[in-house]
Amino acid sequence: MEASVTQALASLALAAACAGCTTYAPLPLDKKAQPAASAEQLHHDAPLPSKLGVDDIVMLALRNNPALVAARTQQGVAQAQLLAAGILPNPSLNASYGFLLGGPGTVDSLSAGLSQDVRSLVTLSARRGAARQTVRQIDASLLWQEWQTIGKARLQAVDLIQGERQHVLLRQNAALLNDRLERNRQSLVQGDSTLAAVVPDLTAAADARKQLDDLERQLESRRRDLTGFLGLSPQAPLPLDENIVLPAVDAAAVTQWLLSLPDRRPDLVALQLGYGAQEERVRGAVLAQFPLFSLGVTGGHDTTDVRSLGPQITIDLPLFDRNQGNIAIERATRQQLHDEFTARLADAKREVLALLADQALLKIQYSGRMAQLAELDRTAQNAEDAYRAGDLDERGYVDLISARNAKEQEVLVMEQSLLDQQTAIATLIGAGMPPISFDPGEAP
């Protein structure tokens, strides 16, 4: 009879332990993964145009950037941690059975007990709160990574498009100087020119060719960077629309946006949520001063068949360890996060203001270069008319056109810098970015 009771208890415990168990399923690695051979093979919601604009590149980056795709798995990890934090601790079941071997007893002994750790219940709400804040912190951090992905995609597309414009100009200038060099070489062969007259043309043509070669290597590197950023093969074609459309950035509006920057920037929101999670950990550490306490019930009978049933209490005596070490650690960590948020917010505002100041100065310089280019355009047109009329020699004409091209190259470089600054400011303040669903009132 007693043996059957013990077997029943063991069977009950085993059934309870196995109830709801998850079965194992392997997840093999994909060792045949390959980058996409074309943009059409990437994930996208709408048909792609024949030439990709900046917004198209951004869309493809958000869907296909390998680092961003991998980062999104952090959400699943955080949700699993939230699930783990919210699960109640299991009660403990213990049982013992003693066979009667001799003595005055008449039956085998039997005892069983059921207990529950009370301290884990006391700190349960704090653990759940910290896990919830951590989940939201990861969501905000992931959104900030999406912002950065958008900003980098815009920047790479802009630099590549502007670089192609510069490439066209440098190719035309190199062809112009090379044509003059070839004509002067022919004149040298025919005896109509001297070597001293050809050397300056040779030097100018070589410098133009070197400038063109340097830009071509830079463009090839930029193209590889962009294709890799999108998850494309380096050889994948990537036709780009030369029209650049970026979110407008107004200095006055940016200054106003800085006031709400802590609630606009996902990285700053993530810091606030991390601070909130740490607040919960501090509260949990304080609650954990409650001594280790188990409460349960135990019962059974001895070999004389004397039966008993009553409560069982196990409690630690807090003579030495009152969780003061963990409390000190959690409080110090909270102070560190507090100071980190203050420093990050100040740096974020300083960075935006510095970019605005640089942009204002660059716009003034750009206006001056545009005025110079307009003057050189008029001069070049007059030089072409004079050259066709025979009033200007070839050397003077080519030098003027080359000077005009060099000034246009300066303008294109400054335009690229302005676009890069506009992209950076838009990324830092959230212009044209996915909004964050965060209630400032919930922040600590």
C-alpha positions as CSV (number, residue, x, y, z in Angstrom):
1,M,0.0,0.0,0.0
2,E,2.7,2.5,1.0
3,A,4.8,1.6,-2.0
4,S,1.9,2.3,-4.3
5,V,1.4,5.7,-2.6
6,T,5.1,6.5,-3.2
7,Q,4.9,5.4,-6.8
8,A,1.8,7.5,-7.3
9,L,3.6,10.6,-5.9
10,A,6.6,9.9,-8.1
11,S,4.4,9.5,-11.1
12,L,2.5,12.7,-10.3
13,A,5.8,14.6,-10.0
14,L,7.1,13.3,-13.3
15,A,3.9,14.1,-15.1
16,A,3.9,17.6,-13.7
17,A,7.6,18.1,-14.7
18,C,6.9,16.9,-18.3
19,A,3.7,18.8,-18.8
20,G,4.1,21.6,-21.4
21,C,7.7,20.6,-22.2
22,T,9.0,21.9,-25.5
23,T,10.5,19.4,-28.0
24,Y,13.9,19.9,-29.6
25,A,14.1,20.8,-33.2
26,P,17.5,21.5,-35.0
27,L,18.1,24.8,-36.9
28,P,20.9,24.0,-39.5
29,L,23.1,26.8,-40.8
30,D,22.7,27.9,-44.4
31,K,26.2,27.3,-45.8
32,K,25.1,28.1,-49.4
33,A,24.0,31.7,-48.7
34,Q,25.0,34.1,-51.5
35,P,24.6,37.8,-52.0
36,A,21.9,38.9,-54.5
37,A,23.0,39.2,-58.1
38,S,20.7,42.2,-58.8
39,A,18.5,44.6,-57.0
40,E,15.4,42.8,-58.2
41,Q,16.4,39.8,-56.2
42,L,16.3,41.8,-53.0
43,H,13.2,42.1,-50.7
44,H,11.1,45.0,-51.8
45,D,7.4,45.9,-51.6
46,A,6.9,47.6,-54.9
47,P,8.3,47.2,-58.4
48,L,11.7,48.9,-58.7
49,P,12.2,51.7,-61.2
50,S,14.8,51.5,-64.0
51,K,17.0,53.9,-62.1
52,L,17.0,53.9,-58.3
53,G,16.4,57.1,-56.4
54,V,17.7,57.9,-52.9
55,D,14.3,56.8,-51.4
56,D,14.5,53.5,-53.3
57,I,18.0,52.8,-51.9
58,V,16.7,53.6,-48.4
59,M,13.8,51.2,-48.8
60,L,16.1,48.4,-50.0
61,A,18.6,49.0,-47.2
62,L,15.8,48.8,-44.5
63,R,14.7,45.5,-45.9
64,N,18.0,43.9,-46.8
65,N,20.9,45.4,-44.9
66,P,22.6,42.3,-43.4
67,A,23.5,43.9,-40.1
68,L,20.0,45.3,-39.6
69,V,18.4,42.0,-40.4
70,A,20.6,40.3,-37.9
71,A,19.9,43.0,-35.3
72,R,16.2,42.4,-35.5
73,T,16.6,39.0,-33.9
74,Q,17.4,40.8,-30.6
75,Q,13.7,41.6,-30.3
76,G,13.0,37.8,-30.1
77,V,15.7,37.4,-27.4
78,A,14.3,40.3,-25.4
79,Q,10.7,38.9,-25.6
80,A,12.0,35.5,-24.4
81,Q,13.7,37.2,-21.5
82,L,10.5,39.0,-20.7
83,L,8.7,35.7,-20.7
84,A,11.3,34.2,-18.4
85,A,11.1,37.1,-16.0
86,G,7.3,36.7,-15.7
87,I,7.2,33.0,-15.0
88,L,6.4,32.2,-11.4
89,P,9.0,30.0,-9.6
90,N,8.2,26.4,-9.3
91,P,7.2,25.0,-5.9
92,S,9.4,22.3,-4.4
93,L,8.1,18.8,-3.7
94,N,10.0,16.4,-1.6
95,A,9.2,12.9,-0.4
96,S,10.9,10.0,1.4
97,Y,10.0,6.4,2.1
98,G,11.7,4.2,4.6
99,F,11.4,0.4,4.6
100,L,10.9,-1.2,8.0
101,L,13.8,-3.6,8.6
102,G,13.3,-4.2,12.3
103,G,12.4,-2.8,15.7
104,P,9.0,-2.1,17.3
105,G,7.6,-0.5,14.3
106,T,4.7,-2.0,12.4
107,V,4.7,-0.1,9.0
108,D,7.1,1.5,6.6
109,S,7.7,5.3,7.2
110,L,6.5,7.9,4.8
111,S,6.9,11.6,4.6
112,A,6.2,14.2,1.9
113,G,6.3,18.0,1.7
114,L,5.4,20.9,-0.6
115,S,7.1,24.3,-0.3
116,Q,7.4,27.6,-2.1
117,D,10.1,30.2,-2.2
118,V,8.5,33.4,-0.9
119,R,11.3,35.8,-1.6
120,S,11.1,35.1,-5.4
121,L,7.5,36.2,-5.3
122,V,8.4,39.4,-3.5
123,T,10.8,40.4,-6.2
124,L,8.7,39.2,-9.1
125,S,7.2,42.5,-10.0
126,A,10.6,44.3,-10.1
127,R,12.0,41.6,-12.4
128,R,9.0,41.9,-14.7
129,G,9.3,45.6,-14.7
130,A,13.0,45.5,-15.6
131,A,12.3,43.0,-18.4
132,R,9.5,45.1,-19.9
133,Q,11.8,48.2,-19.9
134,T,14.6,46.2,-21.5
135,V,12.2,45.0,-24.3
136,R,11.3,48.6,-25.0
137,Q,14.9,49.6,-24.8
138,I,15.9,47.1,-27.5
139,D,13.0,48.3,-29.6
140,A,14.3,51.9,-29.4
141,S,17.9,50.8,-30.0
142,L,16.8,48.9,-33.1
143,L,14.9,51.9,-34.4
144,W,18.0,54.0,-33.9
145,Q,19.9,51.5,-35.9
146,E,17.3,51.8,-38.6
147,W,17.7,55.6,-38.5
148,Q,21.5,55.1,-38.9
149,T,20.9,52.7,-41.8
150,I,18.7,55.2,-43.5
151,G,21.2,58.0,-43.0
152,K,24.1,55.8,-44.3
153,A,22.1,54.7,-47.3
154,R,21.3,58.3,-48.2
155,L,24.9,59.3,-47.7
156,Q,26.3,56.5,-49.9
157,A,23.8,57.1,-52.6
158,V,24.4,60.9,-52.6
159,D,28.2,60.5,-52.7
160,L,27.9,58.0,-55.6
161,I,25.6,60.2,-57.6
162,Q,27.6,63.3,-57.0
163,G,30.8,61.4,-57.8
164,E,29.3,60.4,-61.2
165,R,28.7,64.0,-62.0
166,Q,32.3,64.9,-61.1
167,H,33.4,61.9,-63.2
168,V,31.6,63.3,-66.3
169,L,33.2,66.7,-65.8
170,L,36.7,65.3,-65.2
171,R,36.4,63.0,-68.2
172,Q,35.5,66.0,-70.4
173,N,38.4,68.0,-69.0
174,A,40.9,65.2,-69.5
175,A,39.7,64.7,-73.1
176,L,40.1,68.5,-73.8
177,L,43.7,68.6,-72.5
178,N,44.6,65.3,-74.1
179,D,43.3,66.6,-77.5
180,R,45.5,69.7,-77.2
181,L,48.5,67.5,-76.2
182,E,48.0,65.3,-79.3
183,R,47.9,68.3,-81.6
184,N,51.0,69.7,-80.1
185,R,52.7,66.4,-80.4
186,Q,51.9,66.4,-84.1
187,S,53.2,69.9,-84.4
188,L,56.4,68.8,-82.7
189,V,56.9,65.9,-85.1
190,Q,56.3,68.3,-88.0
191,G,58.8,70.7,-86.6
192,D,56.2,73.4,-86.0
193,S,56.7,73.3,-82.2
194,T,59.4,72.8,-79.6
195,L,59.7,70.3,-76.7
196,A,59.6,73.1,-74.2
197,A,56.2,74.1,-75.6
198,V,54.8,70.6,-75.3
199,V,56.0,69.8,-71.7
200,P,53.3,72.1,-70.0
201,D,50.6,70.4,-72.0
202,L,52.0,67.0,-71.2
203,T,52.0,67.9,-67.5
204,A,48.5,69.3,-67.6
205,A,47.1,66.2,-69.4
206,A,48.9,63.8,-67.0
207,D,47.5,65.7,-63.9
208,A,44.0,65.5,-65.4
209,R,44.4,61.8,-66.1
210,K,45.6,61.2,-62.5
211,Q,42.7,63.1,-61.1
212,L,40.3,61.1,-63.2
213,D,41.9,57.8,-62.3
214,D,41.7,58.7,-58.6
215,L,38.1,59.5,-58.8
216,E,37.3,56.3,-60.7
217,R,38.9,54.2,-58.0
218,Q,37.0,56.1,-55.4
219,L,33.7,55.6,-57.2
220,E,34.4,51.9,-57.6
221,S,35.0,51.7,-53.8
222,R,31.8,53.6,-53.1
223,R,29.8,51.4,-55.4
224,R,31.2,48.2,-53.7
225,D,30.3,49.7,-50.3
226,L,26.8,50.5,-51.3
227,T,26.2,47.1,-52.9
228,G,27.5,45.4,-49.8
229,F,25.4,47.6,-47.6
230,L,22.3,46.4,-49.5
231,G,23.4,42.7,-49.5
232,L,24.2,42.7,-53.2
233,S,27.1,41.1,-55.0
234,P,29.9,43.6,-55.9
235,Q,29.3,43.0,-59.6
236,A,25.6,43.6,-59.3
237,P,24.3,46.5,-61.5
238,L,23.0,49.5,-59.6
239,P,21.7,52.2,-61.8
240,L,21.0,55.4,-59.9
241,D,18.8,58.4,-60.7
242,E,20.9,61.5,-60.8
243,N,18.1,63.6,-59.2
244,I,18.8,63.8,-55.4
245,V,15.8,64.3,-53.1
246,L,16.5,64.6,-49.4
247,P,14.4,65.8,-46.4
248,A,14.5,69.6,-46.1
249,V,16.4,70.8,-43.1
250,D,15.6,74.3,-41.8
251,A,17.9,75.8,-39.3
252,A,15.1,77.5,-37.3
253,A,13.1,74.3,-37.2
254,V,16.1,72.2,-36.2
255,T,16.7,74.6,-33.2
256,Q,13.2,74.0,-32.1
257,W,13.5,70.2,-32.5
258,L,16.5,70.2,-30.2
259,L,14.1,71.0,-27.3
260,S,12.3,67.7,-27.8
261,L,15.4,65.7,-28.8
262,P,15.3,63.4,-25.7
263,D,11.9,62.1,-26.9
264,R,12.7,62.2,-30.6
265,R,16.1,60.4,-30.8
266,P,15.7,56.6,-30.4
267,D,19.2,56.3,-28.8
268,L,18.3,58.8,-26.2
269,V,15.0,57.1,-25.6
270,A,16.8,53.7,-25.3
271,L,19.0,55.3,-22.6
272,Q,16.0,56.4,-20.7
273,L,14.4,53.0,-20.9
274,G,17.7,51.4,-19.8
275,Y,17.7,53.8,-16.9
276,G,14.1,52.7,-16.1
277,A,15.1,49.1,-16.2
278,Q,17.9,49.8,-13.8
279,E,15.5,51.6,-11.4
280,E,13.5,48.3,-11.3
281,R,16.7,46.4,-10.6
282,V,17.5,48.8,-7.7
283,R,14.0,48.3,-6.3
284,G,14.4,44.5,-6.7
285,A,17.7,44.6,-4.9
286,V,16.1,46.5,-2.0
287,L,13.2,44.0,-1.9
288,A,15.7,41.1,-2.0
289,Q,16.7,42.2,1.6
290,F,13.8,40.0,2.5
291,P,15.5,36.9,3.8
292,L,15.3,33.6,1.9
293,F,12.0,32.3,3.0
294,S,10.3,29.1,2.0
295,L,6.8,28.2,3.2
296,G,5.1,24.9,2.7
297,V,3.4,21.9,4.2
298,T,4.7,18.5,5.2
299,G,3.1,15.3,6.4
300,G,3.5,11.6,6.8
301,H,3.8,8.9,9.4
302,D,6.6,7.0,11.1
303,T,7.1,3.3,11.5
304,T,4.6,3.2,14.4
305,D,2.0,4.6,12.1
306,V,1.8,7.9,14.0
307,R,0.5,10.4,11.4
308,S,1.3,14.1,11.3
309,L,0.6,17.1,9.0
310,G,1.6,20.7,9.5
311,P,3.4,23.8,8.1
312,Q,7.1,23.9,7.1
313,I,9.1,27.1,7.3
314,T,12.7,27.6,6.2
315,I,14.2,31.1,6.7
316,D,17.7,32.5,6.4
317,L,18.9,34.6,9.3
318,P,20.2,37.9,7.9
319,L,23.1,38.3,10.3
320,F,25.8,38.9,7.7
321,D,24.4,39.2,4.2
322,R,21.4,41.6,3.9
323,N,22.0,42.0,0.1
324,Q,23.9,45.2,0.8
325,G,26.5,44.3,-1.8
326,N,24.0,43.9,-4.6
327,I,22.2,47.1,-3.6
328,A,25.4,49.1,-3.8
329,I,26.2,47.6,-7.2
330,E,22.7,48.4,-8.6
331,R,22.8,51.9,-7.2
332,A,26.2,52.6,-8.7
333,T,25.1,51.3,-12.0
334,R,22.0,53.5,-11.9
335,Q,24.2,56.6,-11.2
336,Q,26.5,55.6,-14.2
337,L,23.5,55.4,-16.5
338,H,22.2,58.7,-15.2
339,D,25.4,60.5,-15.9
340,E,25.8,58.7,-19.3
341,F,22.4,60.0,-20.4
342,T,23.2,63.6,-19.4
343,A,26.5,63.4,-21.3
344,R,25.0,61.8,-24.4
345,L,22.2,64.4,-24.6
346,A,24.7,67.3,-24.3
347,D,26.9,65.7,-27.0
348,A,23.9,65.1,-29.3
349,K,22.8,68.8,-29.1
350,R,26.4,70.0,-29.5
351,E,26.8,67.8,-32.6
352,V,23.7,69.2,-34.3
353,L,24.6,72.8,-33.5
354,A,28.1,72.3,-34.9
355,L,26.8,70.9,-38.1
356,L,24.4,73.8,-38.5
357,A,27.3,76.3,-38.0
358,D,29.4,74.4,-40.5
359,Q,26.5,74.3,-43.0
360,A,25.9,78.1,-42.7
361,L,29.6,78.8,-43.4
362,L,29.7,76.4,-46.3
363,K,26.6,77.9,-47.8
364,I,28.2,81.3,-47.8
365,Q,31.4,79.9,-49.5
366,Y,29.2,78.0,-52.0
367,S,27.4,81.2,-53.0
368,G,30.8,82.8,-53.7
369,R,32.0,79.8,-55.8
370,M,28.7,79.9,-57.8
371,A,29.3,83.6,-58.5
372,Q,32.8,82.8,-59.7
373,L,31.5,79.9,-61.8
374,A,28.9,82.1,-63.5
375,E,31.6,84.6,-64.3
376,L,33.8,81.9,-65.7
377,D,30.9,80.6,-67.8
378,R,30.5,84.0,-69.4
379,T,34.2,84.2,-70.0
380,A,34.3,80.7,-71.5
381,Q,31.5,81.5,-73.8
382,N,33.3,84.6,-75.0
383,A,36.5,82.6,-75.3
384,E,34.7,80.0,-77.5
385,D,33.3,82.8,-79.8
386,A,36.8,84.4,-80.0
387,Y,38.4,81.0,-80.7
388,R,36.0,80.2,-83.5
389,A,36.6,83.7,-84.9
390,G,40.3,83.2,-84.8
391,D,40.9,86.0,-82.3
392,L,42.1,83.5,-79.5
393,D,44.8,80.8,-79.9
394,E,44.1,77.3,-78.9
395,R,46.3,77.4,-75.7
396,G,44.4,80.4,-74.3
397,Y,41.1,78.8,-75.2
398,V,41.9,75.5,-73.6
399,D,43.3,77.1,-70.5
400,L,40.1,79.1,-70.0
401,I,37.8,76.1,-70.5
402,S,40.0,74.1,-68.2
403,A,39.9,76.8,-65.5
404,R,36.1,76.9,-65.9
405,N,35.9,73.1,-65.4
406,A,38.1,73.2,-62.4
407,K,35.8,75.8,-60.8
408,E,32.8,73.6,-61.6
409,Q,34.6,70.7,-59.9
410,E,35.0,72.8,-56.8
411,V,31.3,73.6,-56.9
412,L,30.3,69.9,-57.2
413,V,32.6,69.0,-54.3
414,M,31.0,71.7,-52.1
415,E,27.5,70.6,-53.2
416,Q,28.4,67.1,-52.1
417,S,29.6,68.4,-48.7
418,L,26.3,70.4,-48.3
419,L,24.2,67.3,-49.1
420,D,26.3,65.2,-46.7
421,Q,25.7,67.7,-44.0
422,Q,22.0,67.9,-44.7
423,T,21.8,64.1,-44.5
424,A,23.7,64.0,-41.2
425,I,21.5,66.7,-39.7
426,A,18.3,64.9,-40.9
427,T,19.6,61.7,-39.3
428,L,20.5,63.3,-36.0
429,I,17.1,65.1,-35.6
430,G,14.9,62.5,-37.2
431,A,13.8,64.4,-40.4
432,G,12.2,61.9,-42.7
433,M,12.7,59.1,-40.2
434,P,10.3,56.5,-38.8
435,P,8.8,58.0,-35.6
436,I,9.2,56.4,-32.3
437,S,6.1,55.3,-30.4
438,F,7.2,56.4,-26.9
439,D,5.2,58.2,-24.3
440,P,7.5,60.7,-22.5
441,G,5.4,60.4,-19.4
442,E,6.5,56.7,-19.1
443,A,10.1,57.7,-19.0
444,P,11.9,57.9,-15.6
